[in-house]
């Protein structure tokens, strides 16, 4: 019998898109880590049951207290039927933060929570000394210098196709050799449309992303290019650069995930089919590589990769984010908060 891996993993946002793909990676590569704890919102109790039975976490936290009862009942019944001990269940945002900080050096926490509520768990992980695999970009948008100040060198590994690509492109490159970064964007479902053509868009249209399968908030942010705007700010903090040295280019094929241009004029790009398991596996196994993690590019057939500038008249989110980063102080937190409220109102049908 193969011994369980020594490294423990806590997964925050386990039932979301990134969380589910993370558990898929762990199922295929069980030597990476053993699941110590899961944090979930609680809206999908059946999926939580499946995850608990498959990965046997010791701890389970439901962030939304009103959903804890349903999750507890479902998990308890399934564990009794399977003849296995149920995980210790707690609920509330404070319990999520406590779980995030419960590990230590040598362990890993993947923060896949959506929104600024992910900031306190991020800070708890950094204080614990565990590796932070960060899919919650709002932690850096809202927390900024506070987060980077608390992080030890190499403690934060981004779980984002763009920032993972940049980190790989910069492997072996000294900071003074970097001229600028190029973050790629798919352009979302409304690429090529004018502002007037977006006036009557409904949530169903906004959630029809041409490339990626993501949760409703992130998909909406992708449609408005706010997601890319947040990634610009995130890149500034992750790679210690001002916003005017982080460019954005639209790349509809989503094959080149981002690039780094060096002072000698050369540009290093990371390319792979659009599959978030690349970024997840990179962060969990770093500095190792997981063989056969996801499909490689197939160059046996003709293909074209195109790049075009962002239409910042139709999509002003990126220029607004740059202004917020330049202003500093609370401007980035205000930008993020305004977007979180606007996205929620749009998805609820209250605003256009």
C-alpha positions as CSV (number, residue, x, y, z in Angstrom):
1,X,0.0,0.0,0.0
2,X,1.4,3.4,-1.0
3,X,1.9,5.7,2.0
4,X,-0.1,9.0,2.0
5,X,1.9,12.0,1.0
6,X,3.3,14.1,3.8
7,X,2.2,17.4,2.3
8,X,-1.3,18.5,3.4
9,X,-3.6,20.6,1.3
10,X,-6.5,22.9,2.2
11,X,-8.7,23.8,-0.7
12,X,-10.8,27.0,-0.4
13,X,-13.7,27.2,-2.9
14,X,-13.7,23.5,-3.5
15,X,-17.0,23.3,-5.4
16,X,-16.2,26.1,-7.9
17,X,-14.5,25.5,-11.3
18,X,-10.9,25.8,-10.0
19,X,-11.7,23.8,-6.9
20,X,-13.2,20.9,-8.9
21,X,-10.3,20.9,-11.4
22,X,-7.8,20.9,-8.5
23,X,-9.4,17.8,-7.0
24,X,-9.3,16.2,-10.5
25,X,-5.5,16.9,-10.6
26,X,-5.1,15.4,-7.1
27,X,-7.1,12.3,-8.1
28,X,-4.7,11.7,-11.0
29,X,-1.6,12.6,-9.0
30,X,-2.2,11.5,-5.4
31,X,1.4,11.8,-4.5
32,X,1.2,15.7,-4.6
33,X,-0.7,16.1,-1.4
34,X,-3.5,14.7,0.7
35,X,-6.6,16.8,1.3
36,X,-6.7,18.1,4.9
37,X,-9.6,20.4,4.6
38,X,-12.2,21.8,2.2
39,X,-14.1,25.1,2.3
40,X,-17.3,25.4,0.3
41,X,-20.1,27.9,-0.1
42,X,-22.7,25.2,0.5
43,X,-25.0,25.7,-2.5
44,X,-24.1,22.3,-4.0
45,X,-24.4,19.7,-1.1
46,X,-24.4,16.7,-3.5
47,X,-21.0,17.8,-5.0
48,X,-19.7,18.3,-1.5
49,X,-20.7,14.7,-0.6
50,X,-18.8,13.4,-3.7
51,X,-15.7,15.3,-2.8
52,X,-15.8,14.2,0.8
53,X,-16.2,10.6,-0.1
54,X,-13.4,10.7,-2.7
55,X,-10.8,12.7,-0.8
56,X,-11.7,12.1,2.9
57,X,-10.8,15.5,4.3
58,X,-10.5,15.9,8.1
59,X,-12.1,19.3,8.1
60,X,-15.1,20.8,6.2
61,X,-16.1,24.5,6.4
62,X,-19.3,25.9,4.9
63,X,-18.8,29.6,4.5
64,X,-22.6,30.4,4.3
65,X,-24.1,29.5,7.7
66,X,-27.6,29.2,6.4
67,X,-26.5,26.3,4.1
68,X,-24.5,24.4,6.8
69,X,-27.4,22.3,8.0
70,X,-28.2,20.9,4.5
71,X,-24.5,20.1,3.9
72,X,-24.0,18.6,7.3
73,X,-27.1,16.3,6.8
74,X,-26.0,15.2,3.4
75,X,-22.4,14.5,4.3
76,X,-23.2,12.8,7.6
77,X,-25.6,10.4,5.9
78,X,-23.2,9.6,3.1
79,X,-20.3,8.9,5.5
80,X,-22.5,6.7,7.7
81,X,-23.5,4.7,4.6
82,X,-19.9,4.4,3.4
83,X,-18.7,3.5,6.9
84,X,-16.2,6.2,7.1
85,X,-15.8,9.0,9.7
86,X,-17.4,12.3,8.7
87,X,-15.1,15.4,8.6
88,X,-15.3,18.0,11.4
89,X,-17.8,20.5,10.1
90,X,-17.7,24.2,10.9
91,X,-19.4,27.2,9.3
92,X,-18.9,31.0,8.7
93,X,-16.2,33.2,7.2
94,X,-14.2,33.2,10.3
95,X,-14.0,29.4,10.2
96,X,-12.8,29.6,6.5
97,X,-10.0,32.0,7.6
98,X,-9.1,29.7,10.5
99,X,-8.9,26.7,8.2
100,X,-6.7,28.6,5.8
101,X,-4.2,29.3,8.5
102,X,-4.2,25.8,10.0
103,X,-1.3,24.4,8.1
104,X,2.4,25.3,8.1
105,X,5.7,25.2,6.1
106,X,5.7,22.3,3.6
107,X,2.0,22.3,3.2
108,X,-0.1,24.1,0.6
109,X,-3.4,26.1,0.6
110,X,-5.1,26.8,-2.7
111,X,-7.4,29.8,-2.4
112,X,-10.0,29.6,-5.1
113,X,-12.6,31.8,-3.4
114,X,-14.2,34.4,-5.6
115,X,-14.2,38.0,-4.5
116,X,-12.6,40.2,-1.9
117,X,-13.8,37.9,0.9
118,X,-10.7,35.8,-0.1
119,X,-8.3,38.4,1.4
120,X,-8.4,37.4,5.0
121,X,-7.8,33.7,4.2
122,X,-4.9,34.7,2.0
123,X,-3.3,36.7,4.9
124,X,-3.9,33.7,7.2
125,X,-2.0,31.4,4.9
126,X,0.9,33.7,4.6
127,X,1.2,34.0,8.3
128,X,1.2,30.2,8.7
129,X,4.2,29.8,6.4
130,X,2.4,27.4,4.1
131,X,2.6,27.7,0.3
132,X,-0.2,29.8,-1.1
133,X,-1.5,28.7,-4.5
134,X,-3.5,31.8,-5.3
135,X,-6.5,31.8,-7.6
136,X,-8.2,34.6,-5.7
137,X,-6.9,37.6,-7.7
138,X,-8.9,40.0,-5.5
139,X,-6.5,39.3,-2.6
140,X,-3.8,41.3,-4.5
141,X,-6.2,43.8,-6.0
142,X,-7.6,44.8,-2.6
143,X,-4.7,43.8,-0.4
144,X,-1.8,44.8,-2.7
145,X,1.3,45.8,-0.7
146,X,-0.3,44.3,2.5
147,X,-0.2,40.9,0.9
148,X,3.2,41.2,-0.8
149,X,4.7,42.5,2.5
150,X,3.5,39.4,4.4
151,X,4.7,36.9,1.8
152,X,8.0,35.2,2.0
153,X,10.0,35.0,-1.2
154,X,8.4,32.4,-3.5
155,X,5.5,31.7,-1.0
156,X,2.8,32.9,-3.5
157,X,2.4,30.9,-6.6
158,X,-0.4,32.2,-8.9
159,X,-3.1,29.8,-10.2
160,X,-4.0,31.9,-13.2
161,X,-3.2,31.0,-16.8
162,X,-1.8,34.5,-17.4
163,X,0.4,34.9,-14.3
164,X,1.5,31.2,-14.3
165,X,2.6,31.8,-17.9
166,X,4.6,35.0,-16.9
167,X,6.2,33.2,-14.0
168,X,7.4,30.4,-16.4
169,X,8.5,32.9,-19.0
170,X,10.6,34.7,-16.4
171,X,12.3,31.5,-15.0
172,X,16.0,32.3,-15.0
173,X,15.4,36.0,-16.0
174,X,16.7,38.6,-13.6
175,X,14.3,41.5,-12.7
176,X,16.5,44.1,-14.3
177,X,16.4,42.2,-17.6
178,X,12.6,42.6,-17.9
179,X,11.3,45.5,-20.1
180,X,7.5,44.8,-19.8
181,X,4.9,42.1,-19.5
182,X,2.2,41.3,-22.0
183,X,-1.0,39.8,-20.6
184,X,-3.3,38.2,-23.2
185,X,-7.1,38.3,-23.2
186,X,-9.5,36.2,-25.2
187,X,-11.7,39.3,-25.7
188,X,-14.7,37.5,-24.2
189,X,-18.0,36.9,-25.9
190,X,-18.5,40.5,-27.1
191,X,-15.2,41.1,-28.9
192,X,-15.7,43.4,-31.8
193,X,-18.9,44.9,-30.6
194,X,-19.5,48.6,-29.9
195,X,-20.8,50.2,-26.7
196,X,-24.2,50.7,-28.3
197,X,-24.4,47.0,-29.2
198,X,-23.8,46.1,-25.6
199,X,-26.7,48.1,-24.2
200,X,-29.3,45.3,-24.1
201,X,-27.0,42.3,-23.3
202,X,-28.5,39.9,-20.8
203,X,-26.7,37.6,-18.3
204,X,-27.2,34.5,-20.4
205,X,-25.3,36.2,-23.3
206,X,-22.6,37.4,-21.0
207,X,-22.1,34.0,-19.5
208,X,-21.5,32.4,-22.9
209,X,-17.7,32.6,-22.9
210,X,-16.1,31.4,-26.1
211,X,-13.1,29.6,-24.5
212,X,-13.1,29.1,-20.8
213,X,-15.6,27.4,-18.4
214,X,-15.7,29.5,-15.3
215,X,-18.1,30.6,-12.5
216,X,-20.8,33.3,-13.2
217,X,-18.9,36.2,-11.6
218,X,-15.6,35.6,-13.3
219,X,-17.3,34.9,-16.6
220,X,-19.2,38.2,-16.3
221,X,-15.9,40.0,-15.5
222,X,-14.4,38.4,-18.5
223,X,-17.2,39.7,-20.7
224,X,-16.6,43.3,-19.5
225,X,-12.8,42.8,-19.5
226,X,-12.8,43.6,-15.7
227,X,-11.2,40.2,-15.2
228,X,-8.3,41.3,-17.3
229,X,-8.1,44.7,-15.5
230,X,-7.8,42.8,-12.2
231,X,-5.1,40.7,-13.7
232,X,-3.1,43.8,-14.7
233,X,-3.1,45.0,-11.1
234,X,-2.3,41.4,-9.9
235,X,0.7,41.3,-12.3
236,X,1.9,44.6,-10.9
237,X,2.1,43.2,-7.4
238,X,3.3,39.7,-8.3
239,X,6.1,40.9,-10.5
240,X,6.8,44.3,-8.9
241,X,6.2,46.4,-11.9
242,X,4.2,49.7,-12.5
243,X,1.0,49.5,-14.5
244,X,2.6,51.1,-17.6
245,X,4.9,48.1,-17.9
246,X,2.0,45.6,-18.0
247,X,0.4,45.6,-21.5
248,X,-2.8,43.8,-22.6
249,X,-3.4,42.3,-26.0
250,X,-6.4,40.4,-27.3
251,X,-5.6,36.9,-28.4
252,X,-8.9,35.1,-29.2
253,X,-7.4,31.6,-29.5
254,X,-6.3,31.6,-25.8
255,X,-3.2,29.6,-26.7
256,X,-0.5,32.1,-25.7
257,X,-1.3,32.7,-22.1
258,X,1.0,35.7,-21.6
259,X,4.5,36.9,-22.5
260,X,7.5,38.7,-21.1
261,X,9.5,41.1,-23.3
262,X,13.1,41.6,-22.2
263,X,15.4,44.6,-22.5
264,X,17.2,43.1,-25.5
265,X,13.9,43.1,-27.5
266,X,13.2,39.4,-27.3
267,X,9.8,38.2,-26.1
268,X,9.3,34.9,-24.3
269,X,5.8,33.3,-24.5
270,X,4.1,30.4,-22.8
271,X,1.7,28.5,-24.9
272,X,-0.7,25.6,-24.3
273,X,-4.3,24.6,-25.0
274,X,-6.7,26.5,-22.8
275,X,-6.9,24.1,-19.7
276,X,-6.7,25.4,-16.2
277,X,-5.1,22.2,-15.0
278,X,-1.8,23.5,-16.5
279,X,-1.8,26.4,-14.0
280,X,-3.2,24.3,-11.1
281,X,-0.6,21.6,-11.6
282,X,2.2,24.1,-11.9
283,X,1.4,25.7,-8.6
284,X,0.8,22.5,-6.7
285,X,3.8,20.6,-7.9
286,X,6.3,23.4,-8.4
287,X,9.2,23.2,-9.2
288,X,8.3,19.7,-10.5
289,X,6.3,19.0,-13.7
290,X,3.4,16.5,-13.8
291,X,3.8,14.2,-16.8
292,X,0.7,14.1,-19.0
293,X,-1.1,16.7,-17.0
294,X,-3.0,18.1,-19.9
295,X,-2.9,18.0,-23.7
296,X,0.0,19.6,-25.5
297,X,-0.3,21.7,-28.6
298,X,-0.7,19.7,-31.9
299,X,1.4,21.3,-34.7
300,X,0.5,18.6,-37.2
301,X,-2.4,20.7,-38.6
302,X,-2.4,24.3,-39.8
303,X,-3.4,26.9,-37.3
304,X,-3.2,30.6,-36.8
305,X,-2.7,32.7,-33.7
306,X,-3.8,36.3,-33.9
307,X,-3.2,39.4,-31.7
308,X,-5.1,42.7,-31.7
309,X,-5.3,45.8,-29.4
310,X,-7.9,46.2,-26.8
311,X,-10.9,48.5,-27.7
312,X,-10.7,50.6,-24.6
313,X,-13.6,52.8,-25.7
314,X,-16.0,49.9,-25.6
315,X,-14.2,48.2,-22.7
316,X,-12.9,51.0,-20.3
317,X,-12.3,48.5,-17.4
318,X,-8.5,48.2,-18.0
319,X,-7.8,52.0,-18.2
320,X,-9.9,52.5,-15.0
321,X,-7.9,49.8,-13.2
322,X,-4.6,51.4,-14.3
323,X,-5.8,54.7,-12.9
324,X,-6.8,53.0,-9.6
325,X,-3.3,51.4,-9.4
326,X,-1.6,54.8,-10.0
327,X,-3.7,56.4,-7.3
328,X,-3.1,53.7,-4.8
329,X,-4.4,53.9,-1.2
330,X,-8.0,52.6,-1.3
331,X,-8.6,53.2,-5.0
332,X,-8.1,49.6,-6.0
333,X,-10.3,48.3,-3.2
334,X,-13.0,50.8,-4.3
335,X,-12.7,49.7,-7.9
336,X,-13.0,46.0,-7.0
337,X,-16.0,46.7,-4.6
338,X,-17.8,48.7,-7.2
339,X,-17.4,45.9,-9.7
340,X,-18.5,43.2,-7.3
341,X,-21.7,45.1,-6.6
342,X,-22.3,45.9,-10.3
343,X,-21.7,42.3,-11.4
344,X,-24.1,41.0,-8.7
345,X,-26.8,43.5,-9.8
346,X,-26.3,42.6,-13.5
347,X,-26.6,38.9,-12.8
348,X,-29.8,39.6,-10.7
349,X,-31.3,41.6,-13.6
350,X,-31.3,44.9,-11.7
351,X,-29.0,46.8,-14.1
352,X,-28.0,46.7,-17.7
